[in-house]
Amino acid sequence: MTLNDFLKRVSEKDKDKMIIYREGEGWSNVNIHVREHEITITCDDNAIFSDDK
């Protein structure tokens, strides 16, 4: 999916909302890398914020 494809699915009124990426239990910090031909989002392995405490 390209960034344009993603943005077409988001209404103008929703563009100020946060993006929350969930993978399993708890929260993880994410890293965003913008390169010439791609935007890569990766997660740190350590879940610093956990919702089980």
DRENPA-3360 file (N, C-alpha, C; in nm, 2 decimals, always signed):
BEGIN
1 = MTLNDFLK = +0.08/-0.12/+0.00/+0.00/+0.00/+0.00/+0.09/+0.12/+0.00 ~ +0.06/+0.22/-0.08/+0.13/+0.34/-0.09/+0.07/+0.44/+0.02 ~ +0.15/+0.55/+0.05/+0.10/+0.65/+0.14/-0.03/+0.71/+0.08 ~ -0.03/+0.73/-0.05/-0.15/+0.79/-0.11/-0.27/+0.69/-0.09 ~ -0.25/+0.56/-0.11/-0.36/+0.47/-0.09/-0.41/+0.47/+0.05 ~ -0.32/+0.48/+0.15/-0.36/+0.49/+0.29/-0.44/+0.62/+0.31 ~ -0.39/+0.73/+0.26/-0.45/+0.86/+0.29/-0.59/+0.87/+0.23 ~ -0.61/+0.80/+0.12/-0.74/+0.80/+0.05/-0.85/+0.74/+0.15;
9 = RVSEKDKD = -0.80/+0.65/+0.24/-0.89/+0.58/+0.33/-0.92/+0.66/+0.46 ~ -0.85/+0.78/+0.47/-0.87/+0.86/+0.59/-0.94/+0.99/+0.55 ~ -1.05/+1.01/+0.62/-1.13/+1.14/+0.59/-1.05/+1.26/+0.64 ~ -1.08/+1.37/+0.59/-1.01/+1.50/+0.63/-1.03/+1.52/+0.78 ~ -1.15/+1.50/+0.83/-1.17/+1.52/+0.98/-1.09/+1.42/+1.07 ~ -1.05/+1.31/+1.01/-0.98/+1.21/+1.09/-0.82/+1.22/+1.08 ~ -0.77/+1.32/+1.00/-0.63/+1.33/+0.98/-0.55/+1.38/+1.10 ~ -0.62/+1.44/+1.20/-0.55/+1.48/+1.32/-0.55/+1.38/+1.43;
17 = KMIIYREG = -0.61/+1.26/+1.40/-0.61/+1.15/+1.50/-0.47/+1.08/+1.51 ~ -0.45/+1.02/+1.62/-0.32/+0.94/+1.64/-0.33/+0.81/+1.57 ~ -0.22/+0.76/+1.52/-0.22/+0.62/+1.46/-0.16/+0.53/+1.57 ~ -0.23/+0.43/+1.61/-0.19/+0.34/+1.71/-0.17/+0.20/+1.65 ~ -0.05/+0.15/+1.65/-0.01/+0.02/+1.60/-0.01/-0.08/+1.71 ~ -0.09/-0.18/+1.70/-0.10/-0.28/+1.81/-0.05/-0.42/+1.75 ~ +0.04/-0.48/+1.83/+0.09/-0.61/+1.79/+0.09/-0.69/+1.92 ~ +0.00/-0.77/+1.94/+0.00/-0.86/+2.06/-0.04/-0.78/+2.19;
25 = EGWSNVNI = +0.03/-0.81/+2.30/+0.00/-0.75/+2.43/+0.09/-0.62/+2.45 ~ +0.03/-0.52/+2.51/+0.10/-0.40/+2.55/+0.13/-0.31/+2.43 ~ +0.22/-0.21/+2.45/+0.26/-0.12/+2.35/+0.41/-0.13/+2.32 ~ +0.45/-0.08/+2.21/+0.59/-0.08/+2.17/+0.62/+0.06/+2.11 ~ +0.74/+0.10/+2.13/+0.78/+0.22/+2.05/+0.80/+0.19/+1.91 ~ +0.77/+0.28/+1.82/+0.78/+0.26/+1.68/+0.89/+0.35/+1.62 ~ +0.95/+0.31/+1.52/+1.05/+0.39/+1.45/+1.00/+0.41/+1.31 ~ +1.01/+0.53/+1.25/+0.96/+0.56/+1.12/+1.08/+0.61/+1.04;
33 = HVREHEIT = +1.11/+0.54/+0.93/+1.22/+0.57/+0.84/+1.17/+0.61/+0.70 ~ +1.19/+0.73/+0.66/+1.15/+0.78/+0.53/+1.27/+0.77/+0.43 ~ +1.26/+0.69/+0.33/+1.37/+0.67/+0.24/+1.32/+0.71/+0.10 ~ +1.40/+0.70/+0.00/+1.37/+0.75/-0.13/+1.24/+0.69/-0.19 ~ +1.22/+0.56/-0.17/+1.11/+0.49/-0.23/+1.02/+0.42/-0.13 ~ +1.04/+0.44/-0.01/+0.95/+0.37/+0.09/+0.95/+0.44/+0.22 ~ +0.85/+0.42/+0.30/+0.84/+0.46/+0.44/+0.83/+0.33/+0.52 ~ +0.92/+0.31/+0.61/+0.93/+0.19/+0.69/+0.89/+0.22/+0.83;
41 = ITCDDNAI = +0.80/+0.14/+0.89/+0.77/+0.15/+1.03/+0.81/+0.02/+1.10 ~ +0.90/+0.03/+1.20/+0.95/-0.09/+1.27/+0.91/-0.07/+1.42 ~ +0.91/-0.18/+1.49/+0.88/-0.18/+1.63/+1.00/-0.22/+1.71 ~ +1.03/-0.16/+1.82/+1.13/-0.20/+1.91/+1.08/-0.33/+1.98 ~ +1.18/-0.42/+2.01/+1.14/-0.55/+2.07/+1.09/-0.54/+2.21 ~ +1.14/-0.44/+2.28/+1.10/-0.42/+2.42/+0.97/-0.34/+2.43 ~ +0.87/-0.40/+2.49/+0.74/-0.33/+2.51/+0.75/-0.25/+2.64 ~ +0.79/-0.12/+2.62/+0.81/-0.04/+2.74/+0.68/-0.01/+2.81;
49 = FSDDK = +0.58/+0.02/+2.74/+0.45/+0.04/+2.79/+0.36/-0.08/+2.79 ~ +0.31/-0.13/+2.90/+0.23/-0.25/+2.90/+0.10/-0.22/+2.96 ~ -0.01/-0.28/+2.91/-0.14/-0.25/+2.96/-0.18/-0.36/+3.07 ~ -0.09/-0.44/+3.11/-0.12/-0.55/+3.20/-0.08/-0.51/+3.34 ~ -0.03/-0.39/+3.37/+0.01/-0.35/+3.50/-0.08/-0.25/+3.56;
% end
